[in-house]
Amino acid sequence: MLLTGNKPLDYCIYACVTLVHDPLELWSKNPSFYFKNILGRLVLIGTHFPVFFALFRLPYSGISQKIGHTGTLDPEAEGVLPVCLGKATKLCELLTDKTKTYEAVLRLGIVTDTQDMTGKVLEEHPVSVTDEEVERTILSFLGDQEQIPPMYSALKVNGRKLYELAREGKEVERKPRKVTIYEIKILEMNLPLVRFSVTCSKGTYIRTLCHDIGAKLGCGGCMESLLRTQVERFMLKDSMKLSAIEAAVKAGTFDTHLVTIEEMFSHYEEVVVPKEMDKLLHNGNKVPAITHQNLPDKTRVRMYDSNRHFIGIYEYQKRRECFGVHTIFFTPQDF
């Protein structure tokens, strides 16, 4: 991908299931295909609100139209957005806290009210810094940081979203929030543009990171473009466009692109209870830890009944020598 300062048109979408770069294409096609057999499956789609809203409006066959996403992106940003369907919506909160990886383009010399190129230009400065100074400054943001959220964000202050106040011309004090930058790599530098990748914690604003880098360099800066390339296990390279999704549905192969709830927790140890404990499990109660008693306290496991039906995620309580409920995904009525 060349560093031009423009959006990477071919890197707009993500997923096991994902949608087109241009949301207008979605509206013009007005697809009416059905998603089948997706109870409790995880689906991944593109990130524009019209795309997400359109997916929500699609007719689902035989299941509740329950849908949830795992973390928004800025309106002009693109990339990975895991979306959960059916019982998998209980995964949303669990995935929201995961680390995320982005690819961003920083434009030095410009400061805007939104901290990206969509906003009003507040300042313009010549860029006289060297490549070495830019690299050193960017790498200085590794580790724990105190980041002040931008006014143009969905965070609330006294019940009002910050972007609503910003649109009214109001600016309020925002408390710094602790975020962690785990990794930064400079991918390309052609000043005043810098393309870099960053892996960070939940709640990190890449717009603000770009703004802060520019401020530290003394010339100002803002975000030119943003692409989220990974959320937890989900990577951009696994993406499909809307046309590919529609083709897969028509061909009956759509299920092969979905991730089950059980697969999401494959790294957890499994526990299968004996038949006499099925009733406890099916009623959502704690179950005695007759096995796996050497686990560390609060270890999470995949819990199965005696017929190997996946029930949900339980947490080991060492003091009581039992497994307590963390999240139940399936009940006997589902089997």
N, C-alpha and C positions, 0 to 999 in steps of 0.2 A: 504494500500500500504506500503510495507516494505522499509525502507531506506537502499538501497544497493549502492547508488551512480550511479546506472544504470538508464536508461530512464524507466519511467513507461509505459510499453508496452500496458497496457489496458486503458491508460488515454490519448490517443494520438489525439483524434478527438473531434469535437464538432458538435452540431447543432440541428437546426430544420432539416437541411440536412447537412451531413458531409461525409468525405471520409476516406479511410483506413490509417493505420499507415505507412505502407511501400509503397511508391510511385511506387516501381517496380511492386507491385501486380497490380496496376492500368494499367501500360503499358502492362503487360503480358495478362491481360484480354481483353484489347482493347474494351471496351463496346461500343455498337452502339445504345443504347436505346435513346428514345426521351423524352424531357421534354415538356409537353403540358400545355396550359392554364396558363402560368406563367407570363403573361404581368403585369408588375408593382408589382411583388412579391419579397420578400426578401428571399434569400437562404443562408444557412450557411454551409461552407465546411471546410475541413481540411486545413492545413496551408503550406504544402510543395509546393514549386514553381511548380514541375512537376505535382502535383495534380491539382493545380489551372489552369495551362496551359492546362491540359487534359480536365478539365471541360469546359474551353473556347472553345475547339475544338469540343465538342459534338454538334451534329446537333439539333438545336432547331426547333420546329414545329410552323410555323405561326407567329413568332415574330422576331424582330431584335435581332441579337446576341450581344446585348449590355450587358456588364458585368463589374462590378467594385468591389473592395474589400475595406475594411474600416480600413486598417492598417496592415502593414507587421509584421512578426515575424522573429527572427534570423533563419538562415537556419537549425540549429540543434534543434530549439524550436518547440513545438507542442501546439495545443489547439485551442481556440475559434477564428474564423475569419468570421464575418458576410460578406456575399457576396451578392451583389445586382444585379438583372437582370432587363432588360427592363427599364421602366421609374423609377424603384426604384433606379437606379444608382445615382439619385439626392440625395439620402439619404447618400451616402458615406461620404461626407464632414461633415454632421451632426453627424454621428456616430463616426467619427475619433476622435472627441474631448471628447468622453465619458471616464469616469474612467474605469480602467481595473483591474482585479484581477489575480494574478499569484501564482503558487506554484513552488518554486525553491529549488534546493539543492546547498548549498554553501560548497565548499571544502577549508578548511583552510590549510595554509602551502605552497601553490603553487601560483605563479604569472605568468601569460602568456601574450603574446602580444595582444591576442584577448579578454582577460578577461574572457575566458571560457576554457574548457578542449580541445577544438579543436585547440588551438593555440600552438605556440612554448613556451616551458617552459623557463622563464627568471630567476626565482629565486625559491629556495626551502628552507623552514625554518622548524625547529621543532615547533610543536604546544604544548606549555606548559601552555596555558591559561585555566582557569577553566570554567565550564558550566555557572557559575554566571557571570563571566566577559563577556562571549560571549553574554548572554542574555541582559545584561545591555547595551552593545555596540550596538547590533542590535536595541533595542528599542530607542536608542538615535537618530536614523535616522527618527523618526516620525516627521511629520510637513513639513514645507517648507525647501527645500534644494537647494544649488547651486551645480549642477552636471556638470562635464566636460564630454562631449560626447566622447566615445572611438574612436580611429583612425579607427578601423574596424567597420564603420557604413556608412549608405547611405547619411549622411548629406554632403552638398557641401561647399567647400571653394574655392572662385575664380573660380567657374564653374566646379571644379573637385570633384568627390565623395571621401570622406575620405578613404574608403577602397581601392580605386584605388591607391592613394598616398601611403598607408600603404604597399601594395603589391610591390611597387617600392622601399621600404625601406626608405620612407620619412615620417617624422613626422612634423606636422605643429601645430601652436598654435590654440587651440580651446577655444572659450569664454564659460564660465560657463553659464548654462541655469537653470532657476528656475523651479523646479519640486516640487510636493507635495506628501508625503507619508501619506496616510490617516489612514492606519492600517497595523500593522505587527504582525503576530502571529507565534511563534515558535511551529512547529508541532511535531518535533522529533529532538533529539540531540544525536549523537554518534560520538564525535570528532575523526577525523577532519571533519566530515560531519554534516551539520545542514540543516534540511528541514524546510522551513518556507513559510507562505503565506503572500502576500503583496498586498494591494489595493493602486493604485497610479494614478497620473494624466497623461495626454497625454505627450509623449516625455520622459518618464522615462526609462532609460536603467537598467534592472535588473542585467545585467552583471557588469555594473559599480557600482551598489549598492553593489554587492558581493565583488568587488575589493576594494571599499572604506571601507567596514566593516573589511576586512582583514588588510588593511593598518592601520586603527585606532587601531586594536588589536596588531599590530606590527609584526605579523607573515605572513602577506599576505593572499590573498584568491582569488578564482575565482569561476565562476559558473559551476557547474557540469551538471545540467539539468534544463530545464524550461518548464513549462506547463501553458498556459493561461487558466484559468478556467471560466472567465466571462468577457463579454463586455456589459455594460449597462444591458439590461434585459435578455441577452442570456447567458445561462449557460451550462457547460459541460455535465450535467446530461441529457440533451435533445438530445444527439448526436445519429447519425446513421452511420453505416459503409456503404461503397460503395455497398456491396452486398445487404444491406437492402434498399438502395435507388433504386437499379435496380429492386428489388422485388416489391417495392411500385409502381414504374412506370408501370411495367407489370400488376400489380393488379389494376391499375387505382386509387390508393389511394395517389398518390404523393402530390396532392394539400393539403391534410390534414396536411402535414408537413411544409407548407409554411406560412409565415407571410405577410399579405398585408401591403401596405404603410399606409392605414388608421388605421390599428391596432397599428402601431408603434407610432401613435400620439393620442392614446385613452385617454391619461391623459390631453390632451388639451380640452378646452371647444369647443363645436360645435356652429357654426352660420349658419343658413339657411336664405338666402336672399329671398325677395318676387319676384314674377315673373317679375315685371318691372325692376328689377336690374340684371336679368340674362345676358343681353347683355353686361353690364359693366363687369360682372364677366367673361364671356366667352372670352372677348377681352383682359383680363389680366389687367383691370384697377382697381383703388381704388374704394371701394364701401362705401357709407355713413354708419355710425354706427347708424342706427335707433333703434337698440337694443344694449344691453350690453355696455351702455355708462358709466357705473361705473367701468369698468375694469381699472387696473393700466396701465400706459403708457408702450408701447412695449410688452404688453401681446400677446402671440401667440395663435391663434385659428385654429380649423379645419373649412374650408369654404366649404359650399355646395350651389348649385343652388336650385331653387324652386322645382325641381324634386328630390332633395336629392342626386344628383350626387356629389361625393367628388371631389373638384377642386384642393385644395392644402392648404398650410399653409399661413395664413395672420397675420399681426401684427397690433395691435391697435395703432393708432396715436391720442393721447388724444387732442393735440392742434387743430388738424383739424377735430376731431370727425369722423374719417373714419378708414377703414381697408386697409392697404397697402399690396402689394404682398411681401411675403418672399420667398416662393418656390411654383411654379405651377407644379403639377404632371400630371393633365389630362386636355384635351381640349374637346370641343364638338365632335370632330372627333372620340374620343375614346368611345363615348356612343352609 
